[in-house]
Amino acid sequence: MRNISYASQTVESANPLARYAHRARIALALKLVERFCAPDATVVDFGSGPGLFLHTLGQIRPDLRLIGLDPYMQPAYPEIRYEVRLEDLAPGSVDILTVLEVCEHLYPNELDTLLNNAAQILHEDGVLIISVPIMYGASVIPKLVNWAIRGRDIRVGYSAGEVLRSVAGLRISRPENPRITHKGFDFRELRSLVSTQFMVEQVFRSPLDWLPWWMSSQYFMICQRRALP
């Protein structure tokens, strides 16, 4: 498959449907963070890349303290402070933690570590905002078609039976390496895992929240820490 930049795969995609879906989910993420941010709040973006999301947020809310975490990318914006690990942040020091389009690429032990660290660093009234792709239901087919066209390769890693099962909402197995694929990722399983440590207070679907999940592209969870016993 061709090496294609992340922007070309998402917000600058040549496919107008894919471009709209990704721009809609970023707009929703910004709206949700703004909604829960008190003045002078600390916002941490896990898997922030060069920091475009935080930079855009900072232009809207210059009062916020912005912290990015991404071991694979170099920061591109001077107003963003970068940290290497979540556990390096002081307990209870974070008001908003965003994890946007990251969980689908983590191994199970990494997800456990992420949730444990999130519970430690978030303020008692802090909010965890997660977004992930929906890889079951009707959106599977246009996503697979887009990947095939984008990569100029019809081999997208799904058998015909796996496509049918995915569209029907029936679980298919995930590849051993989740870093480079969304195949088999199930937001329903992630929500169950998140619920062990957090209360999922609200959910949103993108690009159109009034559509059911099986007709949507992205799934957002607004989570708060469970009270300590």
Sequence and secondary structure as in RCSB ss.txt:
>XXXX:A:sequence
MRNISYASQTVESANPLARYAHRARIALALKLVERFCAPDATVVDFGSGPGLFLHTLGQIRPDLRLIGLDPYMQP
AYPEIRYEVRLEDLAPGSVDILTVLEVCEHLYPNELDTLLNNAAQILHEDGVLIISVPIMYGASVIPKLVNWAIR
GRDIRVGYSAGEVLRSVAGLRISRPENPRITHKGFDFRELRSLVSTQFMVEQVFRSPLDWLPWWMSSQYFMICQR
RALP
>XXXX:A:secstr
     HHHHTTT SSHHHHHHHHHHHHHHHHHHHHH  TT EEEEET TTSHHHHHHHHH TTSEEEEE TTS  
  TTSEEES GGGS TT EEEEEEES GGGS HHHHHHHHHHHHHHEEEEEEEEEEEE  SSTTHHHHHHHHHHH
HT S  S  HHHHHHHHTT      S GGG  TT  HHHHHHHHTTTEEEEEEEEES TTS GGG SEEEEEEEE
    
